[in-house]
Amino acid sequence: MIEQFYKPGTIEEALDLKDKFKECAVFLAGGTLVNSKDFPFRYENIISLEGLKLNQIANTQGEVRIGALCTLEELSESSFVPHCLKEAVAQVVSRNIRNLATAGGHIAARKSCSDLLPLLIALEAQLQIHTPAAETMLLEVYLQTRPEGLITEIILQKTHLSRLHSAGCLRASANSRSTLTVAASLQLDDGVVHDPIIVLGGVGRKLTRLTIVETQLQGKPMPHTDKLVQLVRENVEHSSCRPTCIGPCIWAGIEEDADYLQYQAGMLVASTLRKACRGKGACL
Amino acid sequence: MFMIIKVKLNGRLREFTTEPAERVRDLLRRENIFSVRNGCDGQGSCGACSIILDGKTVNSCLLLSPQVDGKEIYTVEHLADNQDLSAIQTAFLSTGVVQCGYCTPAMLLATKNLLDRHANPTRDQIKDAFSGIFCRCTGYEQLFQAVGLAAKRQKDPYYMQKTAPEFRNELRVVGKSAPKVDGPRLVRGEKAYVEDMVLPGSCHLKMLGSPHAHAYIKSIDTAEAESMPGVVMVITHKNCPDVYYNQAGQGFPEPSPYDRKMFGHKVLHVGDRVAAVVAESEALSGEALKKIKVEYEVLKPVLSIEEAEAPGAPVVHNSTLEYVVGAPADLDNSSADPRDGKIIYQFPIHADPHKNIAAAVSGGIGDIEHGLAEAEVVFEGIYETSQVQCTPLEPHVVYTRMDGGRLIIHASTMVPWHLRRIVSGILGITENKVRVIKERVGGAFGAKQDIVVEEVAAFATWVTGRPVLYRLNRTEEFIASRTRHPMEVRVKLGGKKDGTLTAIKMDLKANTGPYGAHCLTVPMNSCSKSLPLLLCDNVHFNVTTFYSNIPPCGAYQGYGAPQGSYALQLACAEMAHKLGMDHLAFLEKNRVRDGSMLEILRCLGEGREGIPQEVSSCGLGPALAQGAEMIAWGTKQESNDPDIKVGKGVAIIQQGSGLPGLDSANACVTLQGDGTLMLLSGGTDVGTGLDTLTTKIVSECLATRMSDVSLISADTDVTPYDDGAYASAGTFFSGSAALNAACGLKEKILDAAAKMIGESSKDLVLEFPSTVKGKSKSVTFAEIARYTQCGTGEGQLCSTACFTTDKAAIPYGAHFVQVAVNTATGEIKIQKYYALQDCGTPINPELALGQIYGGVLKTIGHSLFEQMILDDKGRCLNANLLDYRVPMINDLPEDFQAILVETNDPFGPFGAKSVGEISCNGAAPAIASAIHDATGVWIRSWPFTPEKILKGLGKI
């Protein structure tokens, strides 16, 4: 049962409150997860981040810096936000949810079937985290290490944005949770793939970087779709393609069988890579 | 911790005392902002609680009240300027996009916000605006028109446009668009639903549901819960009425078995009633539930038809069987377990509960074996359907209270009189001690034909004298209300090489779940609303319904017809394919026509002999012709993407218009002192527009302005009897009762006028508005009222009438679909959906269109992605709107058109027939046949998931 609602005015105050109440407190951004009936945890203390004014989007020469409290709808409306990220945001179909949910909250939720995280990883996004000292780390590292602290910004390097990107998802109906999510990033030089990044969500408890597939694509022409599908299927563990509970009460694929999910993972990766290849540095 | 927040609410700065945990939705409702509704219990998946917060639409259920401190909130209450509705509100009413109205405030706010951002929004922008708001009634399609009209009216308040086709030029209001009579109340967000009627100090009832699908209650200890301060009553099988009944709201004597008490010694599904707590607050009743200690003897559950009929299967009802009439000579109760209680049959339905058979029936015409023998081609297929939830946005809810020693039930029901009969029977009191007031219903769809919550709250109020609110949460609505029966239908067709059908055989098995509500009639309806579409001399059907431990099944819009139609219509598609014949040509060759004699209906009565019917009107011919032209039937569409295959499909459909010989309806029209009219209709409007329909009929018949007809409906104290809003009876039965009453009053008015002006009543005619015209002079209704109501008059003119009939007014339709199937991923996109329906004279054309769009989209849902998923213990894994996957606006077909095909039925009021349920019968077979046309794969079970497509294609 919630007993206290705090609205700190500075990041330090917010971190002090979290330090004081520890597991009895939770940061509150938009509230679409923490305030949802699906959220399995109950906290006595709510630390609202609204007063921190972390909702700016800045476009500098080398970076796009997105405040952690920017709502998803603000991302979709900003002229600074890359197109491919807007496409991923659009996969959160409900406008009412996009108007409340924040970029930082979405990242902190760490859902395996997240619509944004695969692309942000593929974009090699960095996070500014206050722990309380300011620290910058790759999103991918953040998701693996679960550090203490507060996400204040998402940083996109424009050098990465110049690559080819695409994201996709598999879902049963327009507003259902994504069963699978995929993002891909690569460079294409005379038809030869360089430095591909492929991220798959939904087939396990955590987002999966398909590193073996990346290695096999490196320095070669993009294979035919059938070959790509085969490659992914061989490298997505059958055992991970099962009904799974990912994060707080978020599950996906409860009725689909593993063969199906493995197949669709292959198809989705293939179509996402193909789409990326058809782009022209789509994110810039 | 209490805190004070400041909010600018609808333009006024307000201060509210709140607690940090209080949701903004709850805060607003506490402050009498009734327009914020609750459909998902705070999941954020329905959007019914939408508000505009600092210029953005958000779900107020996802906000803690301190989050809005210092902010600006708008709700729908701010839209109207006193009595004047805003342009957006009038546009919604003009386009018929308001049905049950429960989601309407959210839709209105989304429109307001959209038009503030885009003066002339595109279709995609409109979809985005409504992308988070769930509507089960309307099918969303008319929202595009509503927004367009609102945009124009914001610029020009007097802008008018035709929003629906018009019918019957000779009539004034029938067949013409007119705002829904209950519409203004709903678009204002006024108090309208059961939850809005709750008085301060009322008690809250909460139910302890069984965690097991099949178990005996070995012991139950409620002492600690009962000792808690504020707990008023705990009800279990030990202290509930010792009365067996059935929850189905059907005409008495019901075919459904009396196979339950309010609480049983045995629980039969996950979520089945174990104990109810009545306490002085919602939180307290929830806390008290946790103090109840229950010990179970867990039994193996039966979850499928296959498990139910297996030799040695666990017996769901090992009960003692009793018959009111017609007990079988070999009735044997020796193996019954007393803990299973009794089953009482009003008459035999060929049940054998000790073999898990809830009901059985078979019948036919001609000689099926002869028909098969003379066939040159025989096709046989088995079709399966999954369990589907009705998902009314407003869950089951009831509010009960005492008034002068009588029990008052504020109900969200389709069957006020059946509800009163069933409750009074359980309580052992006479019906005159019970009043049922049907409030506005926030979606019913069949689920509210059953008495799912009312009798428990009524019992609690009757015993304690306390007012009680009982509202299911969304999880309970999924697992403990009503769902569409899973079925397995084997169809065998015999035919000549020219396509002439010589034999049709349907063997249908249904899973009714734990209780037998509708266990005979829903599966029978699968046959009676599909077999008569085809003209064939040799037809036979077998129906067997099984008990099991899945969540309860019951009525759901279509009432079995969607399952039967899917099986038989798809079998026809397969037969045509086997014959090498065009599917449409096959249907055209074998379909029913005007004047066809439907002998098969004789053996498809509901537990008694049915009435054969001659088809009095049939719009199938023009529907098929127009639909074929619209979709360019016979031409193949190609995609630029080699993985995408495009195909077309068709299905013909029918329903009924009530039950001839079983249903009845009554109405009363009274002339008021100033010449206006008061209509008392027993008809139960569940959002479909029945109140508007009956008002129009009276207005038309009596040449009176619609605004001069006021209506009270579905209140057992005030209005005359009506069976209720089921079996598609509303238009035909309740509408005809209103027409008969109006005609009766017309005669009295003419007689009175004849005396006043000294002419024969035969020479008098009604003239609009509200005038009787004679050869020599005219008199107004006001003058007639004063004449009859004065001290020398004959009294207030009043006409009460009943409508019963042995005739059927059968609606027909043809649905055409074009799908694009991605053969690499199995994904299906519906590119075109054309629903052409003959509902006779559409009395409310724009509302009829909304009924069609809504019915079709519901069933596109179960065709493509909706289904309840149970684990091996009978627990529903997706008992919420998000994971169950209800269709939202972005699931709409790309080109979605409902077309009203006019006929003039000789028996329907002003030629009208039903429209709502039939709309559910075409999607599954039409989509499935289109998938085959695209891919060559027959999908014989719904939903047609990508996984099934890929398996059919041999990809996985």
Chai-1 contact restraints between the chains, C-beta under 6 A:
chainA,res_idxA,chainB,res_idxB,connection_type,confidence,min_distance_angstrom,max_distance_angstrom,comment,restraint_id
A,I2,B,P20,contact,1.0,0.0,6.0,A-B,restraint_1
A,I2,B,A21,contact,1.0,0.0,6.0,A-B,restraint_2
A,E3,B,M1,contact,1.0,0.0,6.0,A-B,restraint_3
A,F5,B,P20,contact,1.0,0.0,6.0,A-B,restraint_4
A,F5,B,P66,contact,1.0,0.0,6.0,A-B,restraint_5
A,G31,B,L62,contact,1.0,0.0,6.0,A-B,restraint_6
A,G31,B,L63,contact,1.0,0.0,6.0,A-B,restraint_7
A,T32,B,G44,contact,1.0,0.0,6.0,A-B,restraint_8
A,T32,B,L62,contact,1.0,0.0,6.0,A-B,restraint_9
A,N35,B,L62,contact,1.0,0.0,6.0,A-B,restraint_10
A,S36,B,Q43,contact,1.0,0.0,6.0,A-B,restraint_11
A,S36,B,G44,contact,1.0,0.0,6.0,A-B,restraint_12
A,K37,B,D41,contact,1.0,0.0,6.0,A-B,restraint_13
A,K37,B,G42,contact,1.0,0.0,6.0,A-B,restraint_14
A,K37,B,Q43,contact,1.0,0.0,6.0,A-B,restraint_15
A,D38,B,Q43,contact,1.0,0.0,6.0,A-B,restraint_16
A,V93,B,S131,contact,1.0,0.0,6.0,A-B,restraint_17
A,V93,B,N890,contact,1.0,0.0,6.0,A-B,restraint_18
A,S94,B,S131,contact,1.0,0.0,6.0,A-B,restraint_19
A,S94,B,G132,contact,1.0,0.0,6.0,A-B,restraint_20
A,R95,B,D128,contact,1.0,0.0,6.0,A-B,restraint_21
A,R95,B,S131,contact,1.0,0.0,6.0,A-B,restraint_22
A,R95,B,G132,contact,1.0,0.0,6.0,A-B,restraint_23
A,N96,B,G47,contact,1.0,0.0,6.0,A-B,restraint_24
A,N96,B,T57,contact,1.0,0.0,6.0,A-B,restraint_25
A,N96,B,V58,contact,1.0,0.0,6.0,A-B,restraint_26
A,N96,B,N59,contact,1.0,0.0,6.0,A-B,restraint_27
A,N96,B,G132,contact,1.0,0.0,6.0,A-B,restraint_28
A,I97,B,G132,contact,1.0,0.0,6.0,A-B,restraint_29
A,N99,B,K56,contact,1.0,0.0,6.0,A-B,restraint_30
A,N99,B,V58,contact,1.0,0.0,6.0,A-B,restraint_31
A,L100,B,V58,contact,1.0,0.0,6.0,A-B,restraint_32
A,A172,B,F865,contact,1.0,0.0,6.0,A-B,restraint_33
A,A172,B,R885,contact,1.0,0.0,6.0,A-B,restraint_34
A,S173,B,F865,contact,1.0,0.0,6.0,A-B,restraint_35
A,S173,B,R885,contact,1.0,0.0,6.0,A-B,restraint_36
A,S173,B,D891,contact,1.0,0.0,6.0,A-B,restraint_37
A,A174,B,M888,contact,1.0,0.0,6.0,A-B,restraint_38
A,A174,B,N890,contact,1.0,0.0,6.0,A-B,restraint_39
A,A174,B,D891,contact,1.0,0.0,6.0,A-B,restraint_40
A,N175,B,M888,contact,1.0,0.0,6.0,A-B,restraint_41
A,S176,B,R885,contact,1.0,0.0,6.0,A-B,restraint_42
A,I254,B,I869,contact,1.0,0.0,6.0,A-B,restraint_43
A,I254,B,L877,contact,1.0,0.0,6.0,A-B,restraint_44
A,E255,B,I869,contact,1.0,0.0,6.0,A-B,restraint_45
A,E256,B,E947,contact,1.0,0.0,6.0,A-B,restraint_46
A,D259,B,I956,contact,1.0,0.0,6.0,A-B,restraint_47
A,Y260,B,E947,contact,1.0,0.0,6.0,A-B,restraint_48
A,Y260,B,I956,contact,1.0,0.0,6.0,A-B,restraint_49
A,Y263,B,I956,contact,1.0,0.0,6.0,A-B,restraint_50
A,M267,B,A824,contact,1.0,0.0,6.0,A-B,restraint_51
A,M267,B,T825,contact,1.0,0.0,6.0,A-B,restraint_52
